[in-house]
Amino acid sequence: MEWWEAGETVGVGTVVATFQSAPRPAGASMLVGPDGAAVGSVSGGCVEGAVYDLAETVVSSGEPVLQRYGVSDDDAFAVGLTCGGILDVFVEKVSRETFPELGDIAADIEAGRPVALATVIEHPDPAWLGRRLVLRPDQPATGSLGSPRADDAVRDDAIGLLAAGHNATLTYGPDGERRGEGMRVFVWAFAPKPRLLVFGAIDFAAAVARVGAFLGYHVTVCDARPVFATTSRFPDADEVVVDWPHRYLKAEHEAGRIDPRTVLTVLTHDPKFDVPLLEVALRLPELAYVGAMGSRRTHDDRLARLREAGLTDDEIARLSSPIGLDLGARTPEETAISIAAEIIAGRWGGSGERLAHTEGRIHGETTPLA
């Protein structure tokens, strides 16, 4: 943004699609600045040199390029991915003249307002390449991909991706036909951070909040005891709330602040707190993950109380308890890693097994399951 604001021109390479075991997801970007500086990464080092050279060429020509990088061969200097994956990288020239909307998009992202950017990355008519459509919920789109029909088709799909917080490359006919081919559009969804709700202001919660912040979550710690729920005890949390957990969660749901990316951890292991909370949580289909801490005995007692409260077997089956993966964790920090590992595995469909004991692709689905 400093380069853009100064009127400079930047070459930008963005991963727009991945196949097989690609090292970086769609949306990963690399910049080549006017001073030759390289910022960011598209592959973790495998093809950065080639993208750097291509970005310099694109800045000179002004013509965007969609380039595919596949498996490298036996030549150590061949451009490719040693991991066996395939990347599609869209390289474009970005400046105030070519991308005047960037300032407003950056302001939206900084303020936590959802915004999506749809860019034509492939089309039989070269004049369409690089055209953009900027979309915000409940607002008219700005820009155009090339025709009203294409704009309408992409708008509907992009708003759906934005709601889920997913990036994706979509395929249409040249004029936006739903069942056609020829035009590919990359939708970059800048949704607000997903939420991590941590209930129970204990030492384990501080570690979970720290790991959650590191993973990019907006972290809320909630406890009904004001002496424990303080910002000084949870410096990594975005907010610390003093309220009864079940009441707070119900209010957040009624206010529309719970979505399919929200994960919830119950660390109180005190039935007067966690049972009323889980009664609410397990009946909210929007939650991506619900985990509760406790011993095997606490777990059995909790299940009995939940059944007495009228929860069904299907609702109880959504509960991850005891929380976390079996890592042999002991300390709060190790336990937080165990919890985070379970959340990540659930998001991407991982097995939790040691990679050394598995076969096939290391990276699973490129789109989260939740």
Secondary structure as GFF3:
##gff-version 3
##sequence-region A 1 370
A	DSSP	alpha_helix	2	5	.	.	.	ID=ss1
A	DSSP	beta_strand	10	19	.	.	.	ID=ss2
A	DSSP	beta_strand	29	32	.	.	.	ID=ss3
A	DSSP	beta_strand	38	40	.	.	.	ID=ss4
A	DSSP	alpha_helix	48	61	.	.	.	ID=ss5
A	DSSP	beta_strand	65	69	.	.	.	ID=ss6
A	DSSP	beta_strand	86	94	.	.	.	ID=ss7
A	DSSP	alpha_helix	102	111	.	.	.	ID=ss8
A	DSSP	beta_strand	115	122	.	.	.	ID=ss9
A	DSSP	three_ten_helix	126	128	.	.	.	ID=ss10
A	DSSP	beta_strand	132	135	.	.	.	ID=ss11
A	DSSP	beta_strand	142	143	.	.	.	ID=ss12
A	DSSP	alpha_helix	148	164	.	.	.	ID=ss13
A	DSSP	beta_strand	168	172	.	.	.	ID=ss14
A	DSSP	beta_strand	183	190	.	.	.	ID=ss15
A	DSSP	beta_strand	195	199	.	.	.	ID=ss16
A	DSSP	alpha_helix	203	214	.	.	.	ID=ss17
A	DSSP	beta_strand	218	223	.	.	.	ID=ss18
A	DSSP	beta_strand	239	242	.	.	.	ID=ss19
A	DSSP	alpha_helix	245	254	.	.	.	ID=ss20
A	DSSP	beta_strand	263	266	.	.	.	ID=ss21
A	DSSP	alpha_helix	271	281	.	.	.	ID=ss22
A	DSSP	beta_strand	289	292	.	.	.	ID=ss23
A	DSSP	alpha_helix	296	308	.	.	.	ID=ss24
A	DSSP	alpha_helix	313	316	.	.	.	ID=ss25
A	DSSP	beta_strand	319	320	.	.	.	ID=ss26
A	DSSP	alpha_helix	332	348	.	.	.	ID=ss27
A	DSSP	three_ten_helix	355	357	.	.	.	ID=ss28
###
